[in-house]
């Protein structure tokens, strides 16, 4: 690239990054996935808009920039796929990345073959690219649509794994388009070779990074910083090394390295995650805007009615079919399955790989194939991101799949400690705090925090009080706590309202108004008494929500009504006990012959995972 063009490139890169940051801020402000603003910004500054960003502006550097950016994005998504998360939706996840991917590949190829009258090799190339959803589009949507953990895990895992699958499938399909007479053996062996190289390189790099972080002195003064840099360098090295051995094997390498390191016991893991998150936001913004700026509307218009048919079939026929088939018989509600069906926007991998393939096809004289490839892929991306991303929250609210919130007013030590315990149990926790310093402190600990006065009705509403099952007034001001409790009960009809009483003399006043009250002084005395008289129980109680848990639930599973405690014990997982049964206001320790009735409240005690499994059995959400 000439020096002059390099000088011209600098303001363009700065402008793209500035627009990307602005898009992220707007997304947070209006609770809309950032990818929508990023694409609009790209179109604005691209050839179809202000013509600030053009293909010529990057020279030959765009493919390298996009490749490294995609490596960071995929690594970031894979790093968060921990074993604990995967346990939330194991069977559905496996089916989504196998059966779901096959349905997407075949269905899309058939749609392109007949709606656009393309040969099978081109149709399969488009179909392989559109298998991918990807963390670049799923993660921003889930940031503003707080679905249940099992839904988020399934969608996130599908995005990461199918990004890898789509990238490698697309390379193989691309070779088929260019190969005069490909054989099935060639296709299978080429796919296996690229995937195997990626997996091997990813394992080796992850092992080296793990060894450096665990067993090499990284300097006491700068150890966290060095850990962050080594991890980032490892992701880029894995991508570059694998790609040098086989095209597009780098995606598989960074995904493998990310999953392994994300599940490893690494030092400074929190610092690494925070650093990667910031880097990912920047490269995500850059790549989306840069690729959107390369979009030419003439390629979309040239597809005609057939292009619209492909978009309709991909989004409203193939995607729902793949999700419904993959989640059949699992523990998802019907509305959750519908939500997953309509949240499958395509993102960076299809856009970047299609752009690179189109350039190569044009250089080889296959202009028509290149235009169909780019036009179809970008049309599907544009339509799915705009409609599915832009309306995701509205769809979720209509389907009622956003879990009810726990709102804590007060971000002090009490509020944050409670939020941490509830968050560990999978609750959707939001803190309201008016002190800016406390807001920053709570946000630095990764809590969702609304800045404002919790005694203000509009602040409560904006924090989600209309959809709150529990409201806890935990400030150090009893007057504020009392007002919050009254507002939550009268204006928002929360299921449970609890107030903290800092002054024991105010307890009677709180309870006279029907507010469930926790007396801070008495609670401290009880805790001290437990340590003195019941030390083992006290120690175990401090672990509630972490290794152990106690939950009270209502029996709603019809097939359990009429069963005895002994019969129910046989159906519950190991590591959980039925400690108490509540009926008609009375509570007792049940014997093995106690017969359950509809509406009984049982208290489950045991290991965290076992308690959660027992809850799903006794109080299913479907």
Steps between C-alpha positions, in 0.01 A plus 500: 500500500640841410592750761234738378223246529625406848471862606147514360410178679572638848205744520273232354597249769459766771158594362387136493609442860327823607178395329531157660528642850206730427296201383574315823392799709177541302430129534530522877288814509212364291531133600546388138772256387809695390534312171200692366671838553832362374353389168314829456823690574685289244243569230507873587876536444522246216464525121121513530520793744768762559766300308754548779583129526551315172661166406799687360562675832642185661709382207589137562488529879128443555511120492780492760326753725171313479669164561677611818189678625286192446760294687467728806121496483473121473760451777302733728178306442667163546676612820160543668376150410572341835398150601262648757318693228489206262326290766201733477404368157715200405271304270354801321847644444628183337196475275517869401860468377439168323140447392432876494808569289406227251146635467636853446754386240266282296196725532686815397667323209164378372353851531790656306493223241135549406420860599811645332546221243863445593704183448534268800865589568421871537186419702702284741763773534234752603333242724825416679567866576150561633529216751676748728320726742802595709583672830543832318124531453363272774694653790382861440141378481524303823651803673171686459271196514579322829361157414531204734840340533401187311389709200809722504738206530340314209509807272854601601637148453326463167651830389859409588493142371310576182738787420774239484284253308385762249851637438647158425196378304514816292868447411425146389193614303709776342751245380211300353385806304850543359567127449381370161390160626523462881441162665332422831828367635668830419231698680505286817877475524549872440252587776657253744851624422420866568302422814769267633777755445296765679427274797864393531640853484236623747588229753875565470467879537257466793745266672788744455299798626377300799855394588632858475222639718513224763869416526704799383560807721338781304654773718318596823461863392337436162375141523130576421596714200741238369234232545258702287757560228613136490141383464428746217825409326413131534168552321665686211784249474255208492308667219806589295675165546194294407415720200855469372455122497146494355269783395227579757637242747580800718138539607499145636832565675392813688166343594679193639756708689227726638288213632798326661636813667155616606454175691854492641597624845685812387642770725363853446205356311271793584756750368543295183125489438458876553791580269378267225151645526626854433718389209211301352271804508751699296570237237130408478417862428778530243419183309126553482530859379780419255313209343168684493680783320588258220135421440372590153124520466514403133605150599192476724263643241634264235369203699143617446206314648707185532725668754202595716373143479836371623494744796144398588577128482828528695356713779144377534509139380846346528605667827180408689514147359861455616434636850172316558656173385807555721311592818222242482459315829736729687427729792407809302158658500324532167544879507872462567529274196314754287729777627808296410346437159471869417838597642750370249655803328806441287816696569872546449610157377257487203567864413878487518547162332248580225683826427836326474362219281326749271828680435667173406210396275507836321873467443435161338231642272202353692328838542142370498571244773679767708206740477248232602719394792551851639147618423325203662719489809480873566125511434441227761737671746337839453145368532561274798709751694256786443180308571612229742758716677296819501181335623654230720398665827146565377471138387633378836254718691210385283593135552563565871839325501690765698534361852354704781751727667628541851544872566725611784486866601834588652840411359688500828665200661168341595346552157805374310545195725136406451527560125805275480323212673185535290700532178687179585162327517412620150261782596469802270622767746490877451636751754370858534743747655503881501857557617723515190805362683303198619358454149850479356610260774204266441550510123868420543383179669293416187156575647225656291445840662247777433610843617215681673287545809321177588215696658415644156226305318652560156842380614342181633307451178810553282684241707231243422274519805201416280659159452644452849418203721709629791580855609747550784546841662854471641618858543633647823199735522189352665271771362617424147462126555144543626402718203655256253315209657169685481555597135600145403188361664247758380634605158669188366340209682825312561457147636736561792605832655766503771638801686812541709444670836820664620340624822333220703244750630357530147420130457149526646417799277614308191303188588187700590499609135528139382867520399714191554792634700852385579636660814872552441585484870302182564636337183856565618420358844345187343809451285732528800281260699513247216879518493508433875232231526490350151845556342473225236158621385619861506800419281280311255244782488770746388546282190136518396474585131856383439563133583175444689149635484165509677188579299131505582268427207139414437409155367348562155591177316168317476657154494649559846168573670402198709853366531672446832828660606664160462378468141610854418845437648549220248440743212720785621873520419760391752623770734165662583262452794143609570546681831157657556147498361264795538122462470222743594736717701649211699853369450635162608787259446334226293536127555537257212122433483398867474279536190542806282212718388476764228626834635722353772820695555810286542844613615785337308846483658821371342761555232433797272469303175285230660263756652454669163426167329246419772331837447451424132343167593262633765428844360550482120506831312338360188 
